[in-house]
């Protein structure tokens, strides 16, 4: 039963990550006015990250004695780092860059790229954890 619940949570986590990374921004940019789309995506991303972090941490704690549990807790922890440190830093440097500070804009771009790389790492780690749990469930 625990393996099934963990598989369900991990699958939901992966779907949630894909949806918040690809579907929501695409739909916002396609169907909302440009002045509204950016703020909408910036507003909804933290909510998506909170949900994904909660799902990853709960799934990881359910199987904490296994490698998959450690991987899922690591995904949840990095999501929280993105939520509480990296995201606000990108916003802060981005605002300063839009105000004309070139070095701040360069920093915002580098932080954004790091954020994307971390997101790819999180997704791949989640896929590995899903495969490990599936293999354990037999």
C-alpha positions in Angstrom: 0.0 0.0 0.0 2.9 2.4 0.8 4.5 1.6 -2.5 1.3 2.4 -4.4 0.8 5.7 -2.5 4.4 6.6 -3.1 4.1 5.8 -6.8 0.9 7.8 -7.0 2.5 10.8 -5.3 5.7 10.6 -7.4 3.7 10.3 -10.6 1.6 13.3 -9.6 4.8 15.2 -8.8 6.3 14.5 -12.2 3.0 15.5 -14.0 2.8 18.6 -11.9 6.4 19.6 -12.7 5.8 19.1 -16.4 2.5 21.0 -16.3 4.0 24.0 -14.4 7.1 24.1 -16.6 5.6 23.7 -20.0 1.8 23.8 -20.1 0.9 26.8 -17.8 3.5 29.2 -19.3 2.6 28.3 -22.8 -1.1 28.7 -22.2 -0.5 32.0 -20.4 1.6 33.4 -23.2 -0.8 32.2 -25.8 -4.2 33.3 -24.3 -3.4 36.2 -22.0 -2.3 39.7 -22.9 1.5 40.2 -22.7 1.1 42.6 -19.8 -0.9 39.9 -17.9 0.9 36.7 -18.9 4.2 37.4 -17.2 2.7 38.4 -13.9 0.3 35.5 -14.0 3.2 33.0 -14.5 5.3 34.6 -11.8 2.3 34.5 -9.4 1.4 30.9 -10.1 4.9 29.3 -10.1 5.4 29.6 -6.3 2.1 27.8 -5.8 3.1 25.0 -8.1 6.5 24.8 -6.3 4.8 24.5 -2.9 2.6 21.7 -4.2 5.4 19.9 -5.8 7.7 20.3 -2.7 4.9 18.9 -0.4 4.3 16.0 -2.7 8.0 15.2 -3.0 8.6 15.4 0.7 5.6 13.3 1.6 6.5 10.6 -1.0 10.1 10.7 0.1 9.2 10.3 3.8 7.0 7.3 3.0 10.0 5.4 1.6 12.8 7.2 3.5 14.7 3.9 4.1 15.2 3.5 0.4 17.3 5.3 -2.1 14.1 6.6 -3.8 13.1 8.2 -0.5 16.3 10.1 -0.2 16.0 11.2 -3.9 12.5 12.5 -3.4 13.4 14.3 -0.2 16.3 15.9 -2.1 13.9 17.0 -4.8 11.5 18.5 -2.2 14.4 20.3 -0.5 15.7 21.8 -3.7 12.1 22.9 -4.6 12.0 24.7 -1.3 15.4 26.3 -2.0 14.1 27.5 -5.3 10.9 28.8 -3.7 12.4 30.7 -0.8 15.8 31.8 -2.1 16.4 31.4 -5.9 13.0 32.7 -7.1 13.0 35.8 -5.0 16.7 36.5 -6.0 15.8 36.2 -9.7 12.9 38.6 -9.1 15.0 41.1 -7.2 17.9 41.1 -9.7 15.4 41.2 -12.6 13.7 44.3 -11.2 17.1 46.0 -10.7 18.0 45.0 -14.2 14.8 46.5 -15.6 15.6 49.7 -13.8 18.8 49.9 -15.8 21.4 48.1 -13.8 23.2 45.9 -16.4 25.1 43.7 -13.9 21.9 42.9 -12.1 20.2 41.8 -15.3 23.1 39.6 -16.1 22.9 38.1 -12.6 19.1 37.5 -13.1 19.8 35.7 -16.4 22.4 33.5 -14.8 20.2 32.7 -11.8 17.3 31.9 -14.2 19.5 29.5 -16.2 20.6 27.8 -12.9 17.0 27.5 -11.9 16.2 25.8 -15.2 19.1 23.4 -14.7 18.0 22.6 -11.2 14.4 22.0 -12.5 15.8 19.5 -15.1 17.8 17.8 -12.4 14.7 17.6 -10.1 12.6 16.0 -12.9 15.3 13.4 -13.8 15.8 12.6 -10.2 12.0 12.2 -9.8 11.9 9.8 -12.8 14.8 7.7 -11.3 12.9 7.6 -7.9 9.7 6.6 -9.7 11.6 3.7 -11.5 13.2 2.6 -8.2 9.9 2.5 -6.4 8.3 0.7 -9.3 11.1 -1.9 -9.3 10.7 -2.3 -5.5 7.0 -2.8 -5.8 7.6 -5.5 -8.3 
